[in-house]
Amino acid sequence: MRIFIGFETGQPQGPRSGKPSGTPSLGSARRPAGRTVVIAAAKGGAGTSTLVANVGAALALSGRKVGMVDADLNAPTLGSILGMKPLLRAPLSGRIDPWMGPLGISVVSSDILPEGEPLPVSFSESERMEDVVPANGRPVAVDYCAALGRMLNESRLEDSGVVLVDLSPGVVSLLNLLKTTAPDAAVLVSTGGRSTIETTRTMAELLADSSVPLLGIVENMTSFICDNCHSVRPLLPAGELAGLARELEAPILGRLPFDPRLAQAGELGTIFVRSYPDAPVAKQMKAIATGIASRLEELSEAQRTAASEQQG
């Protein structure tokens, strides 16, 4: 486990915003730099990290400046999917400098933050940073929300036109994120199935309660590409997720069939959309990237119009 709270003198630093220690309530979270889009899934195994890496790469290939934050603090994988090698870590102080990845993508991940040697780090239930227990000059426990907020709010991503946040799965992860930062928008990923769809609905309701626009839903791995005829075959019944999308008034941004080459590319650290640009999955990834960019522009235009009307 990595250390996420910076320290210079052996004592953990408190929040740098000047506010009292503790986890903010929904609606009072700080807004990070850049146009921030959270990519979240109801359950694990939905391929969120692979989606973030390749959609971000597709945005970068189209000429956009892209940042990524691997907000899965327990099992960060974005760096390895992008083929990035670990750097020599230094004590963390001040703001977090991102890791420069392929295609000029700026990446922030616990993989690049300093490790607690020789002690591992666990997450404390306490919301008070002064309750973090130091040992031999190093913290051995950190508050999860404070760690997440530090990565999202204090990283140098101002130059990124869009910042994609790869969130660990589940409602609790989304709730923790919304307590610590105020993203501009979100995309939900679902693999289909009734229980997953119900949890996806709960996450959409949580986003709505926090006034975070839902750009759309990505349907992942509900079909596969036949090796013989290369046609797309269903794995799960179709239609249920589309029904949820209509209910939420959110578009289906893409339907991604399972492709073994995508998993292999992630293991090898090669960017799928660049290595297999004509593959059906790659084309869908590019369409999702275009959809996100278009929806963000629509959101920006609506906000500009609202601001103009208020001034008028």
C-alpha positions in Angstrom: 0.0 0.0 0.0 1.3 3.5 -0.8 1.5 6.7 1.2 -0.8 9.4 -0.1 -0.3 12.1 2.5 2.8 14.2 2.0 5.3 14.7 4.8 8.5 16.6 5.2 9.4 16.3 8.9 8.2 12.8 9.8 4.7 14.1 10.8 1.7 13.8 8.5 0.5 17.0 6.9 -3.1 18.1 7.4 -5.3 19.3 4.7 -3.7 22.2 2.7 -6.9 24.1 2.1 -6.8 25.9 5.4 -10.1 24.3 6.5 -10.5 22.3 9.6 -9.6 18.6 9.4 -12.4 16.2 8.4 -14.3 14.9 5.5 -16.5 17.5 3.8 -20.2 16.8 3.2 -21.6 16.3 -0.3 -21.9 19.6 -2.2 -19.0 21.3 -0.3 -16.2 19.4 -2.0 -13.4 21.3 -3.8 -13.3 21.3 -7.6 -10.1 20.1 -9.2 -8.3 21.7 -12.0 -9.2 20.8 -15.6 -12.5 19.4 -17.0 -12.8 16.4 -14.8 -14.8 13.3 -15.8 -15.2 10.4 -13.3 -15.4 7.0 -14.9 -17.1 4.6 -12.5 -18.6 1.1 -12.4 -21.1 -0.5 -10.1 -19.0 -3.7 -9.6 -15.5 -4.9 -10.2 -14.4 -6.6 -13.4 -16.2 -4.1 -15.6 -12.9 -3.1 -17.4 -13.0 0.5 -16.2 -9.2 1.0 -16.1 -8.8 -0.4 -19.6 -11.6 1.9 -20.8 -10.1 5.0 -19.2 -6.6 4.2 -20.6 -7.9 3.7 -24.2 -10.5 6.5 -24.2 -7.9 8.9 -22.8 -5.4 7.7 -25.5 -8.1 8.2 -28.2 -8.6 11.8 -26.9 -4.9 12.4 -26.9 -4.6 11.0 -30.5 -7.3 13.5 -31.5 -5.0 16.3 -30.3 -6.4 17.0 -26.9 -4.3 17.4 -23.7 -5.3 14.6 -21.4 -4.8 13.9 -17.7 -5.6 10.8 -15.8 -6.0 10.1 -12.1 -6.0 6.5 -11.0 -8.3 6.8 -8.0 -8.3 3.1 -7.2 -6.0 3.5 -4.2 -5.8 -0.2 -3.4 -5.0 -1.6 -6.8 -3.8 1.0 -9.3 -3.4 -0.3 -12.8 -3.4 2.7 -15.2 0.4 3.0 -15.3 0.9 -0.6 -16.3 -1.9 -0.6 -18.9 -0.2 2.5 -20.5 3.2 0.8 -20.4 4.7 3.2 -17.9 7.7 2.1 -15.8 8.0 2.9 -12.1 10.1 6.0 -11.3 12.5 6.6 -8.4 10.2 7.9 -5.7 11.1 10.9 -3.6 9.5 12.3 -0.4 6.2 14.0 -1.3 5.7 17.6 -0.3 3.6 20.4 -1.8 1.5 19.7 -4.8 1.7 16.4 -6.8 3.5 16.5 -10.1 2.0 14.0 -12.6 3.8 11.3 -14.4 4.3 12.0 -18.1 3.0 9.0 -20.0 2.6 8.1 -23.7 1.0 10.5 -26.1 1.7 13.3 -23.7 -0.9 12.0 -21.1 -0.3 13.3 -17.6 -0.9 10.5 -15.0 -1.4 10.7 -11.3 -1.4 7.3 -9.5 -0.4 5.9 -6.2 2.2 4.0 -8.1 4.3 7.1 -8.5 3.9 8.4 -5.0 6.4 7.6 -2.3 6.2 4.3 -0.5 6.4 3.8 3.3 9.6 1.9 3.7 9.7 -0.5 5.5 6.1 -0.1 6.8 3.0 -0.7 4.7 0.2 1.8 4.9 -3.5 1.1 5.7 -6.5 3.3 5.7 -7.7 4.7 9.0 -11.4 5.1 9.9 -10.6 8.4 11.5 -11.5 11.6 9.7 -9.0 13.6 11.8 -5.5 13.8 10.3 -4.1 14.3 13.8 -5.3 10.8 14.6 -3.0 9.3 12.0 -0.5 7.2 13.9 3.1 7.9 13.1 5.8 5.3 13.5 9.6 5.9 13.0 8.8 9.2 11.3 6.4 7.6 8.8 2.6 7.4 8.9 1.2 3.8 9.0 -2.4 4.8 8.5 -4.1 7.5 6.4 -7.7 8.6 6.0 -9.0 7.3 2.7 -11.0 10.4 1.8 -8.1 12.7 2.6 -5.8 10.6 0.5 -8.3 10.6 -2.4 -8.9 14.3 -2.1 -5.1 15.0 -2.1 -4.7 13.2 -5.4 -7.7 14.8 -7.1 -7.4 18.3 -5.8 -3.6 18.9 -5.4 -2.2 17.4 -8.6 -0.7 19.7 -11.2 -3.2 19.0 -14.0 -4.1 22.5 -15.0 -2.7 22.1 -18.5 -5.0 19.1 -19.2 -8.1 19.9 -21.2 -9.9 16.9 -19.8 -9.0 14.8 -16.8 -10.3 11.2 -16.6 -10.7 9.7 -13.2 -10.5 5.9 -12.9 -12.5 5.2 -9.8 -12.6 1.9 -7.9 -15.9 0.1 -8.3 -19.0 0.5 -6.1 -21.3 3.0 -4.6 -19.1 3.6 -1.6 -16.1 4.6 -3.8 -18.3 7.1 -5.6 -19.7 8.5 -2.3 -16.1 8.9 -1.0 -15.1 10.7 -4.1 -18.0 13.1 -4.0 -17.1 13.9 -0.4 -13.7 15.1 -1.4 -14.0 16.7 -4.9 -16.5 18.1 -7.3 -16.1 16.6 -10.7 -17.6 18.3 -13.8 -19.3 15.1 -15.1 -19.4 11.3 -14.9 -19.6 8.3 -17.1 -21.0 5.0 -15.7 -19.8 1.6 -16.9 -22.0 -1.5 -16.7 -21.6 -5.1 -17.8 -25.3 -5.8 -17.8 -27.2 -8.1 -15.5 -30.1 -7.1 -13.3 -28.1 -6.6 -10.0 -25.4 -4.6 -11.8 -28.0 -2.4 -13.5 -29.8 -1.7 -10.2 -26.5 -0.6 -8.6 -25.8 1.5 -11.6 -29.2 3.2 -11.1 -28.2 3.9 -7.5 -24.9 5.5 -8.6 -26.8 7.7 -11.1 -29.1 8.9 -8.4 -26.1 9.7 -6.2 -24.6 11.8 -9.0 -27.9 13.6 -9.5 -28.1 14.4 -5.8 -24.6 15.9 -6.0 -25.5 17.9 -9.2 -22.9 16.0 -11.3 -24.1 15.6 -14.9 -24.1 12.1 -16.2 -22.6 12.2 -19.7 -23.7 8.7 -20.6 -23.4 4.9 -20.0 -20.9 2.5 -21.5 -22.0 -1.1 -21.9 -18.9 -3.4 -21.6 -18.4 -7.1 -22.3 -22.0 -8.0 -22.9 -21.0 -9.5 -26.2 -18.0 -11.1 -27.9 -16.4 -11.2 -31.3 -16.5 -14.7 -32.9 -13.1 -15.9 -34.0 -14.4 -17.7 -37.1 -17.0 -15.3 -38.6 -15.8 -12.1 -36.7 -19.5 -11.2 -36.0 -20.5 -9.8 -32.6 -22.4 -12.4 -30.5 -24.4 -11.6 -27.3 -23.2 -12.8 -23.9 -26.1 -11.3 -21.9 -29.6 -10.4 -22.7 -29.9 -7.0 -24.5 -32.2 -4.2 -23.7 -32.2 -3.8 -19.9 -29.3 -1.3 -19.8 -30.9 0.6 -22.7 -34.1 0.8 -20.6 -32.1 2.3 -17.7 -30.4 4.8 -20.1 -33.8 6.0 -21.3 -35.0 6.3 -17.7 -32.0 8.4 -16.8 -32.2 10.4 -20.1 -28.6 9.5 -20.7 -27.2 8.1 -23.9 -25.4 4.8 -24.4 -22.0 6.1 -25.4 -20.8 2.8 -26.6 -21.2 -1.0 -26.5 -17.9 -2.8 -26.2 -17.7 -6.5 -27.2 -15.1 -8.7 -25.4 -11.9 -8.9 -27.4 -9.0 -11.0 -26.0 -6.5 -8.7 -27.7 -7.7 -5.8 -25.5 -6.8 -7.8 -22.4 -3.5 -8.9 -23.9 -2.6 -5.3 -24.8 -3.2 -4.2 -21.2 -1.0 -7.0 -19.9 1.8 -5.9 -22.3 1.4 -2.2 -21.6 0.5 -1.4 -25.2 -2.3 1.1 -26.2 -5.0 -0.9 -27.9 -6.6 2.0 -29.9 -3.2 2.8 -31.3 -2.1 -0.8 -32.0 -5.4 -2.0 -33.4 -7.1 1.1 -34.8 -9.4 -0.8 -37.1 -10.6 -3.3 -34.5 -14.4 -3.0 -33.6 -13.5 -2.3 -30.0 -11.0 0.4 -30.9 -13.6 2.1 -33.1 -16.1 2.0 -30.2 -13.5 3.4 -27.8 -12.9 6.3 -30.3 -16.6 6.9 -30.5 -16.9 7.0 -26.7 -14.1 9.5 -26.6 -15.8 11.6 -29.2 -19.1 11.3 -27.3 -17.5 12.5 -24.1 -15.8 15.4 -25.8 -19.1 16.4 -27.4 -21.1 16.1 -24.3 -18.5 18.2 -22.4 -18.7 20.9 -25.0 -22.5 20.9 -24.7 -22.2 21.2 -20.9 -19.8 24.1 -21.3 -22.1 25.9 -23.7 -25.0 25.4 -21.4 -23.0 26.8 -18.5 -21.9 29.8 -20.6 -25.5 30.5 -21.6 -26.7 30.3 -18.0 -23.9 32.6 -16.8 -24.8 35.1 -19.6 -28.4 35.1 -18.7 -27.6 35.7 -15.0 -25.5 38.6 -15.9 -28.1 40.0 -18.2 
